[in-house]
Amino acid sequence: MFKGPFSFSGNKSRIYKLYLQNTISKFSRVHEPFIGSGVCLYNSVGGGIGLDIDQNVVGLHNALSIQDFPKMVLDKYNRFFRDPEGRKNSYYKLREDFNKSWKEEGLSSNNLDSLYILVQHSFNSLLRFGPNGFNVPWGDKKFDISRIKEAQRIFLQKGIEVTHGDFRELDLDKIDRQRDLIYIDPPYIASKYQYGGWTQQNDIEMFEWISLLDELGYKFILSNTLKHRGVKNELLHHFSEGLHTKVVKMTYNAWSARVKAVEKEYGTIEVLVSNFEL
Ligand SMILES: C[S@@+](CC[C@H](N)C(=O)[O-])C[C@H]1O[C@@H](n2cnc3c(N)ncnc32)[C@H](O)[C@@H]1O
């Protein structure tokens, strides 16, 4: 299993490994309209299309199309991280250098290599931006160039396409109703700490869009929470009637660790909802 090109809060590597691997291997291509780090897409047989509303996420995927990208990353790493004793310092210097360039020209082929290095070393491997740029503190992580090389190999070999946009912009004409799967992994409404912007209205519109996919004959799997910290997700409950629902047992340690007030996840029921038997 490939962990995805970069670490990402809410990535589905554990769910993929325990619940989705078998199913996904039966489809030619897997499309992720909420790609994040795209664990399911990168592990699919023949790649697919990804979409994300976050430009930084899209930039990190598309950097892999630059032929000598791993070399660029390695050169920059060697330039900034010369002193093994001063890695923390090097991280903050690189962050400063990245943010200067990011403010001048946004994400570009000049600074994406830095962002890969930063996200590999950031606290809890977080990818987070504020008005002044990337703002995650040092996380004392190891540098792993092989992960970037492997990501690029998969990206190019499988012809993965990632574009910036809303999930509804997924180009259905490029998707085969029988052989392809649409894996839908939105921000969860109940996990308000995770993706601030997602609202109940977003959920309503997403369920309408998924119902349309279903009517048109596309195969889908939706990841979501039926209950979160004891609160039932009535909308999802209603939506999933007549569909297949599988309960997955997971706890989000990394997420819990980041939110000081939350010691432990409890009362959470995470599910996979699909229009075929898993
Ligand atoms: C739970 S994460 C996906 C994680 C992914 N499955 C993985 O393995 O890493 C949800 C993603 O949806 C994106 N997103 C939020 N609103 C969106 C929208 N309206 N359209 C497309 N993507 C959106 C977020 O930026 C985030 O990357």
The ligand as a Gaussian input file, in Angstrom:
#p B3LYP/6-31G(d) Opt

LIG

0 1
 C      -11.255000      14.235000       4.291000
 S      -10.270000      15.148000       3.169000
 C       -9.958000      13.941000       1.933000
 C       -8.887000      12.979000       2.387000
 C       -8.464000      11.987000       1.324000
 N       -9.447000      10.960000       1.105000
 C       -7.120000      11.342000       1.666000
 O       -6.978000      10.112000       1.588000
 O       -6.187000      12.063000       2.040000
 C      -11.417000      16.244000       2.410000
 C      -10.835000      17.135000       1.299000
 O      -11.945000      17.819000       0.678000
 C      -11.501000      19.108000       0.273000
 N      -12.706000      19.936000       0.023000
 C      -13.438000      20.665000       0.908000
 N      -14.498000      21.234000       0.294000
 C      -14.466000      20.853000      -1.011000
 C      -15.288000      21.102000      -2.149000
 N      -16.374000      21.865000      -2.083000
 N      -14.955000      20.526000      -3.333000
 C      -13.841000      19.746000      -3.430000
 N      -13.007000      19.498000      -2.392000
 C      -13.307000      20.027000      -1.193000
 C      -10.587000      19.551000       1.409000
 O       -9.713000      20.573000       0.966000
 C       -9.875000      18.237000       1.750000
 O       -8.674000      18.131000       1.016000

